Amino acid sequence: MSLVDKLKHVRIVRAILYAIVGIFSYPGLAIINSLKIEGTEHIANLPRKKVLFVSNHQTYFADVITFLHIFCAVKWRKSNRLGVPYYLLNPFTNVYYVAAEETMKGSWISRMFTMAGALTVKRTWRKEGTEVRRGLDPSDTRKIEKALNNSWVITFPQGTTKPFAPGRKGTAFVIKTVQPTVIPVVINGFWRAFDKKGLKLKKKGTLLHVRIKPPMVIDYSLPSDVILEQVMDAIEQSKKFMLQGKHHRMTKEDK
């Protein structure tokens, strides 16, 4: 285990990193842009472990940073808002997030984000510029399962910022194995406000929307494919929502 991997399990290290990242990211989320949060009542009384957040993905880091801000604010009993970020004085650190291994090795900034609680997994999408599917890596799923047994975990089932991309079976496998409380989250506006990494502002005055849904009701005995389909539907990235989006765009063009 590398030093970076060791440090990410030290809560005081993560608390310091959350405070630093939080101070620098707050203006872009809540001042330069507008952040609308819905559904924090669904996470206010969750257990301290075996909670899996599943969400669509629009940037590499801004999505996760926003989730951490929200979790910290809820810890300080704020409802559907961030307000003044004094919550960074004692942030919520009992959370990890799943990220592609290649992304987290890119720079010193990405290594810092690794120390903030990244569970790095091998990308199942890209090989020499082409999109491919590789088999599940058991070590990756075990890593996520271990974190879930002690903490919250954020994952993006699509593994890419491309909208309506298919979900990864690994997410459903983890859900079947650990049987966590699964909280779907739908985000929007981040792709418009930030660059792909989510670290540079692209457009000011953007509405950033985070909608936290109630815990999913899941029959863990169902096949993984069925569970994955339910997850993709919950985060509004299934074929049904893709077709609705196409219909909406066509209707606007007709007008």
C-alpha positions as CSV (number, residue, x, y, z in Angstrom):
1,M,0.0,0.0,0.0
2,S,1.4,3.4,-1.0
3,L,1.7,6.4,1.3
4,V,-1.2,8.1,-0.4
5,D,-3.4,5.0,0.1
6,K,-2.4,4.9,3.8
7,L,-3.1,8.6,4.4
8,K,-6.6,8.5,2.9
9,H,-7.7,6.3,5.7
10,V,-6.5,8.8,8.3
11,R,-9.5,10.9,9.2
12,I,-7.6,14.0,10.3
13,V,-5.8,14.1,6.9
14,R,-9.1,13.9,5.1
15,A,-10.6,16.6,7.3
16,I,-7.8,19.0,6.5
17,L,-8.1,18.2,2.8
18,Y,-11.9,18.7,2.9
19,A,-11.4,22.1,4.5
20,I,-8.8,23.2,2.0
21,V,-10.8,21.9,-1.1
22,G,-14.0,23.2,0.4
23,I,-12.8,26.8,0.9
24,F,-11.5,27.0,-2.7
25,S,-14.5,25.3,-4.3
26,Y,-17.3,27.0,-2.4
27,P,-17.4,30.2,-4.4
28,G,-17.7,28.3,-7.7
29,L,-20.6,26.3,-6.4
30,A,-22.6,28.8,-4.3
31,I,-21.5,32.3,-5.3
32,I,-20.4,32.5,-8.9
33,N,-23.0,29.8,-9.8
34,S,-26.2,28.9,-8.0
35,L,-26.6,25.5,-6.3
36,K,-30.1,24.1,-5.8
37,I,-30.3,21.1,-3.5
38,E,-33.3,18.9,-3.0
39,G,-33.9,15.9,-0.7
40,T,-31.4,16.3,2.1
41,E,-34.1,14.9,4.4
42,H,-33.4,11.5,2.9
43,I,-29.8,11.4,4.2
44,A,-30.2,13.2,7.6
45,N,-30.7,10.0,9.6
46,L,-28.9,7.4,7.6
47,P,-26.7,4.8,9.3
48,R,-22.9,5.4,9.5
49,K,-22.1,2.5,7.3
50,K,-23.4,0.4,4.3
51,V,-24.8,3.4,2.5
52,L,-24.1,3.6,-1.3
53,F,-24.8,6.8,-3.2
54,V,-25.3,6.2,-7.0
55,S,-25.3,9.1,-9.3
56,N,-25.0,10.2,-12.9
57,H,-21.6,11.8,-13.7
58,Q,-20.8,15.1,-15.4
59,T,-17.3,16.1,-14.3
60,Y,-14.3,14.2,-12.7
61,F,-14.2,16.2,-9.5
62,A,-16.9,18.9,-9.1
63,D,-19.6,16.3,-8.6
64,V,-17.8,14.6,-5.7
65,I,-16.8,17.9,-4.2
66,T,-20.4,19.1,-4.2
67,F,-21.5,15.8,-2.5
68,L,-19.0,16.3,0.2
69,H,-20.1,19.9,0.8
70,I,-23.7,18.7,1.1
71,F,-22.8,15.8,3.5
72,C,-20.9,18.3,5.7
73,A,-23.7,20.8,5.7
74,V,-26.3,18.1,6.7
75,K,-24.0,17.0,9.5
76,W,-24.4,20.6,10.8
77,R,-28.2,20.2,10.5
78,K,-28.6,22.3,7.4
79,S,-31.5,21.4,5.1
80,N,-31.2,21.7,1.3
81,R,-28.7,24.5,1.4
82,L,-25.0,25.1,2.1
83,G,-25.2,28.6,3.6
84,V,-22.0,29.9,5.2
85,P,-19.5,27.0,5.1
86,Y,-18.5,27.0,8.7
87,Y,-19.3,23.2,8.5
88,L,-15.7,22.9,7.1
89,L,-14.4,23.4,10.6
90,N,-15.6,19.9,11.4
91,P,-16.4,18.2,8.1
92,F,-18.1,14.8,7.5
93,T,-15.3,12.4,6.6
94,N,-17.0,9.0,6.9
95,V,-17.3,8.7,3.1
96,Y,-15.3,7.4,0.2
97,Y,-15.8,7.7,-3.6
98,V,-15.1,5.5,-6.5
99,A,-12.8,6.9,-9.2
100,A,-10.9,5.6,-12.2
101,E,-7.3,4.6,-11.5
102,E,-5.9,6.4,-14.5
103,T,-7.6,9.7,-13.6
104,M,-6.3,9.7,-10.1
105,K,-2.7,9.3,-11.2
106,G,-2.7,12.2,-13.6
107,S,-1.3,15.0,-11.4
108,W,-0.5,16.1,-7.9
109,I,-4.0,17.5,-7.6
110,S,-5.5,14.1,-8.5
111,R,-3.2,12.5,-5.9
112,M,-4.5,15.0,-3.3
113,F,-8.0,14.0,-4.2
114,T,-7.0,10.3,-3.8
115,M,-5.9,11.1,-0.2
116,A,-9.4,12.7,0.3
117,G,-10.9,9.2,0.0
118,A,-10.8,7.9,-3.5
119,L,-11.3,4.2,-4.1
120,T,-9.4,3.7,-7.3
121,V,-10.6,1.1,-9.8
122,K,-9.4,0.0,-13.2
123,R,-11.4,1.7,-16.0
124,T,-13.6,-0.7,-17.9
125,W,-14.2,1.7,-20.8
126,R,-11.0,2.8,-22.5
127,K,-8.1,1.1,-24.2
128,E,-5.9,2.9,-26.7
129,G,-8.6,5.4,-27.5
130,T,-11.4,3.0,-28.0
131,E,-14.3,2.1,-25.7
132,V,-14.2,-1.5,-24.6
133,R,-15.6,-3.7,-21.8
134,R,-13.2,-5.6,-19.5
135,G,-14.3,-8.2,-17.0
136,L,-14.8,-7.3,-13.3
137,D,-11.6,-7.0,-11.3
138,P,-12.3,-8.8,-8.0
139,S,-9.8,-6.7,-6.1
140,D,-11.8,-3.5,-7.1
141,T,-15.1,-4.9,-5.9
142,R,-13.5,-6.1,-2.6
143,K,-12.1,-2.6,-2.1
144,I,-15.6,-1.1,-2.4
145,E,-17.2,-3.7,-0.3
146,K,-14.7,-3.2,2.5
147,A,-15.3,0.6,2.5
148,L,-19.0,0.1,2.5
149,N,-18.8,-2.2,5.6
150,N,-17.5,0.8,7.5
151,S,-18.6,4.0,5.7
152,W,-20.6,5.7,3.0
153,V,-19.5,5.3,-0.6
154,I,-20.3,7.4,-3.6
155,T,-20.2,5.7,-7.0
156,F,-21.0,6.6,-10.6
157,P,-22.3,3.4,-12.2
158,Q,-21.6,4.7,-15.8
159,G,-17.9,5.2,-15.1
160,T,-17.9,8.1,-17.6
161,T,-19.2,11.6,-17.9
162,K,-21.0,10.7,-21.2
163,P,-24.8,11.0,-20.6
164,F,-26.9,7.8,-21.0
165,A,-23.9,5.5,-21.2
166,P,-24.7,2.0,-19.9
167,G,-24.0,1.2,-16.3
168,R,-21.3,-1.2,-15.0
169,K,-22.3,-4.5,-13.7
170,G,-19.8,-4.1,-10.8
171,T,-22.2,-1.7,-9.1
172,A,-25.0,-4.2,-9.1
173,F,-22.6,-7.0,-7.9
174,V,-21.6,-4.8,-4.9
175,I,-25.2,-4.1,-4.1
176,K,-26.1,-7.8,-4.2
177,T,-23.2,-8.7,-2.1
178,V,-23.2,-6.0,0.6
179,Q,-26.9,-5.2,0.5
180,P,-26.4,-1.5,1.4
181,T,-28.9,1.3,1.6
182,V,-28.8,2.7,-1.9
183,I,-29.5,6.4,-2.4
184,P,-29.9,7.6,-6.0
185,V,-28.8,11.2,-6.8
186,V,-29.5,13.1,-10.0
187,I,-27.3,16.0,-10.9
188,N,-27.4,18.6,-13.7
189,G,-25.6,21.8,-14.8
190,F,-22.1,20.8,-13.8
191,W,-21.1,20.0,-17.4
192,R,-22.2,23.5,-18.3
193,A,-20.4,25.4,-15.5
194,F,-17.1,23.5,-15.3
195,D,-14.6,21.9,-17.6
196,K,-14.5,18.1,-17.8
197,K,-12.2,17.8,-14.8
198,G,-14.5,20.0,-12.8
199,L,-11.7,22.2,-11.5
200,K,-12.0,25.2,-13.9
201,L,-15.0,27.4,-14.4
202,K,-16.4,27.4,-17.9
203,K,-19.6,29.4,-17.5
204,K,-20.8,31.7,-14.7
205,G,-24.3,32.1,-13.4
206,T,-25.2,28.4,-14.0
207,L,-27.8,26.6,-12.0
208,L,-26.3,23.5,-10.5
209,H,-29.0,21.0,-9.4
210,V,-28.5,18.1,-7.0
211,R,-31.6,16.0,-6.3
212,I,-31.3,13.4,-3.6
213,K,-34.0,10.7,-3.9
214,P,-35.4,8.4,-1.2
215,P,-33.6,5.1,-0.6
216,M,-34.3,2.5,-3.3
217,V,-36.4,-0.5,-2.4
218,I,-34.3,-3.4,-3.8
219,D,-34.9,-7.2,-3.8
220,Y,-31.3,-8.3,-3.4
221,S,-32.1,-11.8,-4.7
222,L,-32.8,-10.4,-8.2
223,P,-30.2,-10.9,-10.9
224,S,-27.5,-8.3,-11.2
225,D,-28.8,-7.1,-14.6
226,V,-32.2,-6.4,-13.1
227,I,-30.7,-4.5,-10.2
228,L,-28.5,-2.5,-12.5
229,E,-31.5,-1.6,-14.6
230,Q,-33.3,-0.3,-11.5
231,V,-30.3,1.8,-10.5
232,M,-30.0,3.3,-14.0
233,D,-33.7,4.1,-14.0
234,A,-33.3,5.7,-10.5
235,I,-30.5,8.0,-11.6
236,E,-32.4,8.8,-14.8
237,Q,-29.8,7.4,-17.2
238,S,-31.8,4.5,-18.6
239,K,-33.0,4.1,-22.2
240,K,-36.4,5.3,-21.1
241,F,-35.0,8.7,-20.0
242,M,-32.7,8.9,-23.0
243,L,-35.8,8.6,-25.3
244,Q,-37.7,11.1,-23.2
245,G,-34.7,13.5,-23.6
246,K,-34.7,13.0,-27.4
247,H,-38.4,13.6,-27.6
248,H,-38.1,16.8,-25.5
249,R,-35.4,18.2,-27.8
250,M,-37.4,17.3,-30.9
251,T,-40.5,19.0,-29.5
252,K,-38.5,22.2,-28.7
253,E,-37.0,22.2,-32.2
254,D,-40.5,21.8,-33.7
255,K,-41.7,24.9,-31.8
